[in-house]
Amino acid sequence: MALKPAMVRRIFTGVRYAILQSSACHGSTAAKTFTAISDTTDKSSENFKNLFSTSKGKEQEYQKLLEVVRQSDPKGVQRHLKQGKLLVRDRMSKLLDNVDDFLELSAVAGVGMPYGDIPSAGVVTGFGQVHGKDVLVIANDGSFKGGTVFPITLKKQLRAQQIAQELSIPCVYIVDSGGAFLPLQSEIFINGGITFYNEAVMSSMGIPQIAVVCGMCTAGGAYIPTMADEAIMVHKTGSIFLAGPPLVKAALGEIISAEELGGATMHSTVSGCVDHFARDEEESYRICRDVILSLNLPDVVYPQTFCPPLYDAEDLHGLVSACDPNAHQVISRIVDGSGFQEFKALYGKALVTGFASISGYPVGIVANAAAEWNADASTKASHFVQLCTQRRLPLIFLVNQHERDRHPDPLVNGEEMKCHARFMASVACSDVLKVSIVTGAFHGLDSYAMGSKALGSNLVFHWPSASFSMHSPDHLQSVSSMTEEEVGKKSSSLYAAANVWTDGMILPQQTRQVLSKVLQLFKYSKEMKLLAHESTTAKQTNFRM
C-alpha cells in the first residue's frame, strides 16, 4: 500500500519527536511535553517564500541599524577613550557573568527624534546575571554627548525601572552623565524626579539599588548614587556634584578641580556620599560584583529538563501574514517539544488558547488565529486568562490583531463589545506575568486586550516586520491628512521601538530565547518577593545619607 504524503509527514514527525525526546532533551531525564502540533507548513509555496523573503529583508535592515546605533558617535568615542574610560558595552562585559546572555531592552530607542538621532537613547538597559543572580543594568553611554539626558533617555530609563520594580529585580546603575539637555529641560524636569522616587520605593521594597560612578554625576544625576543602597566611585574619572567647577568659578570666583570638588577621594573620606573607592574602572566592577554577592539574594533552581521545538525556528519568517496568522505553526516553533494542550479548541476559533511550556516553564498562550475575532473568541479568552491567573501561570500573547470591521447589526456589535470588554478586564486584573510578542499587526482598539502595555503587560516585543497603530494603515490614511509614507513610517515596529512604546524589537528566531530569559526573570522575581516579604528590615528606604 502506497503511503500518502500526509501519512509520511506524520510518521516522520513522530520519529523525529521520539529522537528528540531520547537524545536532544535538556537534562538527564526525558522531559514531559504535551502532544506535539503537526507541521503543516508548505515551504515550497509562493506565499511562504514571499513572506520569508520580506521578513528576512526586515531582519537585515534591523541588524544594520543595530550596528550603527552601537557605534555611537565616533568622535565622542575617541574623546571618551582618551579620558581613560571604558565604553558602555565593555563596562557591562566587566560586570556581568556573560555579556552574550544580556537581554537588552529598547536597543533602537532614540532613532529619528525631533531633536536628532540619539543612539540607544543615550543609555543601555537590560537584564544580565552577576554571580548567577539576575540584575537590571541601566548604563549611561558617556561617549555620546557626555551621557547627556534627553527626553527619550529619561523615558527609556523610567521604563526599565518600572519593569525592575514589577519583577523585583535588583538594579545596577552605571553612571556617566553630564545631566539634562538644558534646551529641552521643560520635558525632563518633572519626570526626572521619578527616577529618584523609583529608587527610594524599590529600596523600601527590598529591591537592591547599586550605583557605579565612572564618569560625571552632575545636577539631578548626582542623586542616583546618593540614593542608592551602596555606591562605588572610580578615582579621577568619577565625580559627583550639583554644579561643576565652571559654575563655582562663575558664582564664587573660586577655581577648583573636579576631583577636589566632587571626586572619589572627597566623597569616600569626607562627605560619605559613596561607600567604596575604586582606583580604576576594572576595580569598580570587581567591587560591584562583590557587593551583589553580599546581598544575600536567593538561589533559584531553574528547570533543567525540557525539549526543544521539533521544527526550525527560521520557519517563523514565513509563517505570519495579514490574512493568516498561522497560530498553531508559530506556537509549534516556540514551545517545548512543539507540544500544546489547546483549550476550547472548537469554540471561538478566531483566538487560540492553550497550555504549553517554554524551557521547562509552564505557560498559558493566547494567539490570534484570524484577522478578526468575535464575541465567542473574547468569551473563551476571558475564561482562559482567569484560569491562568488562578493557576499562577505566566501569560504569553502572540499578537497579530487587525482592526475589526464593526458588525452592521447593533445587537451583534453590542454583544461583541460587551464580551471584548470582559476580555480586557480579565487581562487588566490578572496579576501574573504577561508578555506580548507582536508577530504581525497590532491595529485597532481591540488589540489592547492582547497583553498591551496599556493593560499591564510586563514586556512587549515586536518582530521587525510587525506594524503598530491605533487604526489600520489604510483606515488612518483615509480619515487623516497623513501621506502613505508617513503612515507607513509611524505604524512601523521601528517607530514604536524608537519611541519606547514597546520594549524593543526581536528577530522571529529569537522569540523562544527571549521568552525563556523573561520566564527565568519571573522565577527569580517570585523568590525575591518572598525574600522581601519575610524581611523585617525592608520596610523603608535606606538612610545611609
C-alpha positions in Angstrom: 0.0 0.0 0.0 1.4 3.4 -1.0 1.8 5.9 1.8 0.1 9.3 1.3 2.3 12.4 1.8 0.3 13.4 4.9 0.9 9.9 6.4 4.6 10.1 5.7 4.7 13.5 7.3 3.0 12.2 10.5 5.3 9.2 10.6 8.4 11.4 10.1 7.2 13.8 12.8 6.6 11.0 15.3 10.1 9.5 14.6 11.7 12.9 14.9 9.8 13.6 18.2 10.9 10.3 19.6 14.6 11.0 18.7 14.4 14.5 20.3 12.8 13.0 23.4 15.5 10.4 23.8 18.6 12.4 22.8 18.1 16.1 22.4 16.1 16.9 25.6 17.9 19.0 28.2 18.6 17.2 31.4 19.3 13.5 32.3 15.6 12.5 32.3 13.4 12.8 29.3 11.1 15.8 29.6 7.3 15.6 29.7 5.6 17.5 27.0 2.1 17.9 25.6 1.1 16.2 22.4 3.1 17.8 19.5 1.5 20.0 16.9 1.9 18.6 13.4 3.9 20.5 10.9 1.6 21.5 8.1 3.9 24.2 6.7 4.3 24.2 2.9 7.7 25.8 2.5 7.6 25.4 -1.3 4.5 27.7 -1.6 4.9 31.1 -3.1 3.2 32.7 -0.1 5.7 31.2 2.3 8.6 32.2 0.1 7.4 35.8 -0.2 6.7 36.2 3.5 10.1 34.6 4.3 11.9 37.0 1.9 10.2 40.1 3.2 10.8 39.2 6.8 14.5 38.4 6.1 14.8 41.8 4.4 13.4 43.5 7.5 15.9 41.5 9.7 18.8 42.7 7.6 17.7 46.3 7.9 17.3 45.9 11.7 20.8 44.3 12.0 22.4 47.2 10.1 20.6 49.7 12.2 21.8 48.0 15.4 25.4 48.2 14.1 25.0 52.0 13.5 23.4 52.5 16.9 26.1 50.6 18.8 28.9 52.6 17.1 27.5 55.8 18.8 29.4 59.0 17.9 33.0 58.2 16.5 34.4 61.5 17.8 32.8 61.1 21.1 34.1 57.5 21.4 37.7 58.8 20.8 37.3 61.5 23.3 35.8 59.1 25.8 38.7 56.6 25.4 41.3 59.4 25.8 39.9 60.1 29.2 40.8 56.5 30.2 37.2 55.3 30.3 35.7 52.1 29.1 32.9 52.1 26.5 29.4 51.3 27.8 29.2 47.8 26.5 32.8 47.0 27.6 31.7 48.1 31.1 28.9 45.5 31.1 31.3 42.8 29.9 33.3 43.5 33.1 30.3 43.5 35.3 28.2 40.6 34.0 28.9 36.8 34.1 28.2 36.5 30.4 27.5 39.6 28.3 26.3 37.4 25.5 23.4 36.4 27.8 22.4 40.1 28.2 18.7 40.8 27.3 18.8 44.3 26.0 15.7 46.5 26.1 14.8 49.2 23.6 18.1 48.9 21.7 17.0 51.2 18.9 15.3 53.8 21.1 16.1 57.4 20.2 16.3 56.9 16.4 14.6 59.7 14.5 13.8 62.0 17.4 12.7 65.6 16.6 16.0 66.8 18.2 18.1 64.3 16.2 19.2 60.7 16.4 20.2 59.6 20.0 21.9 56.2 19.7 20.2 53.8 22.1 18.6 56.9 23.6 22.0 57.5 25.3 21.5 54.7 27.9 21.8 50.9 27.6 19.3 49.0 29.7 18.6 45.3 30.1 18.9 42.1 32.1 22.0 40.1 32.9 23.5 38.0 35.6 26.1 38.6 38.3 27.3 35.6 40.2 24.2 33.8 38.8 21.9 36.5 40.2 19.6 38.4 37.8 20.1 42.1 37.7 18.8 45.1 35.7 21.6 47.3 34.3 21.0 51.0 33.5 24.2 52.3 32.0 24.8 55.8 30.5 26.6 56.0 27.2 29.2 58.6 28.2 30.6 58.6 24.7 27.5 60.3 23.2 27.5 64.0 24.2 28.9 63.2 27.6 26.0 61.0 28.6 23.5 63.9 28.3 19.9 63.0 29.3 17.4 63.7 26.6 13.6 63.2 27.0 13.9 59.8 25.3 16.7 58.9 27.6 14.6 59.5 30.6 11.6 57.7 29.1 13.7 54.6 28.5 15.3 54.7 32.0 11.9 55.1 33.7 10.5 52.1 31.7 13.5 50.0 32.8 12.9 50.9 36.4 9.2 50.1 36.1 10.0 46.6 34.8 12.6 46.1 37.5 10.0 47.1 40.2 7.3 44.9 38.8 9.7 41.9 38.7 11.6 42.8 41.9 14.9 42.6 40.1 18.0 44.4 41.7 19.2 47.5 39.8 22.8 48.4 38.9 23.3 52.0 37.7 26.5 52.6 35.7 26.5 56.4 35.9 28.4 58.6 33.4 26.2 61.7 32.6 26.5 65.4 32.5 22.9 65.8 33.3 19.9 67.0 31.4 20.0 68.5 27.9 19.0 72.0 29.0 17.4 73.3 25.8 14.8 70.5 26.5 14.7 70.9 30.3 11.0 71.5 30.3 10.4 68.0 29.0 12.8 66.5 31.6 12.5 68.4 34.8 9.3 67.0 36.4 9.5 63.3 35.2 13.2 63.4 36.0 12.4 63.3 39.7 10.5 60.0 39.2 13.9 58.3 38.7 14.8 59.1 42.3 11.3 58.2 43.5 11.6 54.8 41.9 15.0 54.2 43.6 13.6 55.1 47.0 10.5 52.9 46.6 12.4 49.9 45.3 14.8 50.2 48.1 11.9 50.2 50.6 10.6 47.1 48.9 13.9 45.3 49.5 15.0 45.5 45.9 18.7 46.4 46.0 19.9 49.6 44.3 23.6 49.7 43.5 25.5 52.5 41.7 28.9 52.6 40.0 30.1 56.2 39.3 32.6 56.0 36.5 32.0 59.5 35.0 30.2 62.7 35.7 27.2 62.8 38.0 26.0 66.3 37.7 23.0 68.2 39.0 19.9 65.9 39.4 22.0 63.0 38.3 24.0 63.3 41.5 21.1 61.8 43.4 21.3 58.5 41.6 24.4 57.3 43.5 23.5 59.1 46.7 20.1 57.5 46.9 21.4 54.0 46.1 21.8 51.4 48.8 25.5 51.2 48.0 27.7 53.3 45.7 31.1 52.7 44.2 33.2 55.5 42.7 36.2 55.5 40.3 39.2 57.6 41.2 39.8 60.6 38.9 37.2 59.7 36.3 34.1 59.7 38.6 32.6 62.9 40.0 29.5 63.9 41.9 28.4 67.5 42.4 25.3 69.6 42.0 27.2 72.2 40.0 30.7 71.7 38.5 33.9 73.8 38.7 32.8 76.3 35.9 29.7 77.2 37.9 31.7 77.5 41.1 34.0 79.9 39.4 31.2 81.9 37.9 29.3 82.2 41.2 32.1 82.5 43.7 35.1 83.3 41.7 36.9 80.3 43.1 39.0 77.9 41.0 38.7 74.3 42.0 39.2 71.0 40.2 36.5 68.4 39.7 38.5 65.9 41.8 38.7 68.3 44.7 35.1 69.4 44.4 33.4 66.0 44.0 35.9 63.3 43.3 36.1 59.8 44.7 38.6 60.7 47.4 36.5 63.5 48.8 33.2 61.6 48.6 34.6 58.4 50.2 36.5 60.2 53.0 34.7 63.5 53.7 31.1 63.6 52.5 30.4 59.8 52.8 28.3 60.0 49.5 30.0 56.8 48.3 30.8 53.6 50.1 33.6 52.1 48.0 36.7 53.8 46.5 37.9 52.2 43.2 41.3 53.0 41.8 40.2 52.3 38.3 37.1 51.1 36.4 38.3 47.5 36.4 38.3 47.5 40.2 34.9 49.2 40.4 33.2 46.3 38.6 35.0 43.8 40.8 33.8 45.7 43.8 30.3 45.8 42.3 30.3 42.1 41.8 31.3 41.6 45.4 28.6 43.9 46.6 26.0 41.9 44.7 27.5 38.7 46.1 27.0 40.1 49.6 23.3 40.9 49.1 22.0 37.5 50.3 19.9 37.2 47.1 18.0 34.0 46.7 19.4 30.9 44.9 16.9 29.8 42.4 16.6 26.4 40.9 15.7 26.8 37.2 14.2 24.0 35.1 16.8 21.6 33.9 14.7 19.2 31.8 13.0 20.2 28.7 12.9 19.5 24.9 13.5 22.0 22.1 10.8 22.5 19.5 10.6 19.9 16.8 10.6 22.4 13.9 13.1 25.0 12.7 12.7 28.5 14.2 13.8 30.1 10.9 10.4 29.0 9.5 8.8 31.8 11.6 9.9 34.3 8.9 7.5 32.8 6.5 4.6 31.9 8.8 2.8 35.2 9.7 0.7 37.1 7.2 -2.0 39.7 7.4 -4.7 37.3 6.4 -3.5 34.1 8.1 -1.7 34.4 11.5 -1.0 30.6 11.4 -1.1 30.5 15.2 -0.5 26.8 15.7 2.5 26.7 13.5 4.0 29.7 15.2 3.4 28.1 18.6 5.0 24.8 17.5 8.3 26.6 16.8 8.4 28.3 20.2 7.3 25.8 22.9 9.0 22.7 24.3 8.7 19.6 22.1 6.2 21.6 19.9 3.7 20.4 22.5 0.4 22.2 23.1 -2.7 21.4 25.0 -5.4 23.5 23.4 -8.2 24.9 25.5 -11.7 25.2 23.9 -10.3 24.2 20.5 -13.8 24.0 18.9 -15.2 27.3 20.3 -14.2 30.9 19.4 -11.7 29.7 16.9 -10.5 33.2 16.0 -8.3 33.1 19.1 -6.2 30.1 20.0 -5.8 29.5 23.8 -3.9 26.7 25.5 -1.2 25.4 27.8 2.5 24.6 26.9 6.0 25.0 28.4 9.0 27.0 27.3 12.4 25.9 28.5 10.6 24.0 31.3 8.5 26.9 32.5 4.7 26.2 32.2 2.8 29.0 30.4 -0.6 29.9 29.0 -0.7 31.1 25.4 -3.3 33.4 23.7 -2.7 33.8 20.0 -4.7 35.3 17.1 -5.8 32.7 14.6 -7.8 35.0 12.3 -7.6 38.7 11.2 -10.7 39.5 13.4 -12.4 37.9 16.3 -16.0 37.8 17.6 -17.9 37.5 20.9 -17.2 33.8 21.3 -13.4 34.3 21.0 -13.5 37.0 23.6 -15.5 34.9 26.0 -13.1 32.0 25.6 -10.1 34.2 26.1 -11.6 35.7 29.3 -12.2 32.3 30.7 -8.6 31.2 29.8 -6.9 34.3 31.3 -8.8 33.8 34.5 -7.7 30.1 34.6 -4.1 31.1 34.1 -4.4 33.7 36.8 -5.9 31.2 39.2 -3.1 28.7 38.5 -0.4 31.3 38.6 0.7 30.7 35.1 2.5 33.4 33.0 0.6 34.5 30.0 2.2 34.8 26.6 0.3 36.7 23.9 1.2 36.1 20.3 -0.3 39.2 18.6 -1.4 39.6 15.0 -4.5 41.7 15.6 -6.1 43.7 12.8 -8.8 46.4 13.1 -12.2 44.7 13.4 -15.0 45.7 11.0 -18.0 46.5 13.1 -21.0 44.3 12.5 -23.9 46.1 10.9 -26.4 44.6 13.4 -26.2 46.8 16.5 -27.3 43.9 18.7 -24.4 41.7 17.4 -22.0 44.6 17.6 -23.1 45.4 21.2 -22.6 41.8 22.3 -19.1 41.7 20.8 -18.1 44.9 22.5 -19.5 43.6 25.8 -17.6 40.3 25.6 -14.5 42.0 24.5 -14.7 44.4 27.4 -14.8 41.4 29.7 -11.7 40.1 28.0 -9.9 43.4 28.5 -11.0 43.4 32.2 -9.7 39.9 32.7 -6.3 40.8 31.3 -6.1 44.1 33.2 -6.9 42.4 36.5 -4.6 39.4 36.0 -1.6 39.8 38.3 0.6 37.1 36.7 3.5 37.8 34.3 2.2 39.0 30.9 4.4 39.1 27.9 3.3 40.2 24.4 5.1 39.3 21.1 3.7 41.2 18.2 4.3 38.9 15.3 2.3 40.8 12.7 -0.2 43.6 13.1 -1.2 45.5 16.3 -4.1 47.7 15.0 -7.3 48.9 16.4 -8.6 49.3 20.0 -9.4 45.6 20.2 -5.6 44.9 20.3 -5.4 46.4 23.8 -6.7 43.1 25.2 -3.7 41.1 23.8 -1.4 42.0 26.7 -0.6 45.5 25.7 1.3 47.9 28.0 -1.9 49.8 28.4 -3.5 46.8 30.2 -0.4 46.0 32.3 1.8 43.7 30.1 5.2 43.5 31.8 7.1 43.3 28.5 6.1 43.9 24.9 8.4 43.0 21.9 7.9 43.3 18.2 9.2 41.4 15.2 10.8 43.8 12.7 8.1 43.2 10.1 5.3 44.0 12.6 3.2 47.1 12.5 1.7 49.1 15.3 -1.1 51.8 15.2 -4.4 52.9 16.6 -6.1 52.1 13.3 -5.0 50.1 10.3 -2.8 52.0 7.9 -5.5 52.0 5.2 -8.0 53.5 7.7 -5.5 56.0 9.0 -4.8 57.3 5.6 -8.4 57.6 4.6 -9.5 59.6 7.7 -6.5 61.8 8.2 -4.2 64.1 6.2 -1.2 61.7 6.7 0.5 60.5 3.5 1.1 56.9 2.7 4.8 57.3 3.5 4.0 59.0 6.8 1.5 56.3 7.8 4.0 53.6 6.9 6.7 55.2 9.0 4.6 55.9 12.0 3.0 52.5 12.2 6.2 50.6 11.8 7.8 48.5 14.6 10.9 50.6 14.4 9.0 53.8 15.1 7.3 52.1 18.1 10.6 50.9 19.4 12.4 54.2 18.8 9.8 55.9 21.0 9.8 53.3 23.7 6.2 52.4 23.1 7.4 48.8 23.2 10.4 47.2 24.9 12.2 46.6 21.6 12.4 44.5 18.5 13.5 40.9 18.4 14.1 38.6 15.5 11.5 35.9 15.0 14.0 33.1 15.5 15.0 34.7 18.9 11.4 34.5 20.3 11.9 31.3 22.3 15.2 32.5 23.6 13.8 35.9 24.8 10.7 34.3 26.4 13.0 31.8 28.2 15.0 34.6 29.7 11.9 36.5 30.7 10.4 33.4 32.3 13.7 32.9 34.2 13.4 36.5 35.4 9.9 35.8 36.6 11.0 32.7 38.5 13.7 34.8 40.2 11.2 37.6 40.8 9.0 35.3 42.8 11.9 34.3 45.1 12.9 38.0 45.5 9.3 38.9 46.5 9.2 36.1 49.0 12.6 37.2 50.5 11.4 40.8 50.8 8.1 39.7 52.4 9.9 37.7 55.0 12.4 40.5 55.8 11.5 42.8 58.7 14.0 45.5 57.6 12.9 46.0 54.1 10.0 48.3 55.1 11.6 51.7 54.4 14.3 53.1 52.1 17.9 53.2 53.4 19.0 56.2 55.5 22.7 55.8 54.6 22.9 59.6 53.8 
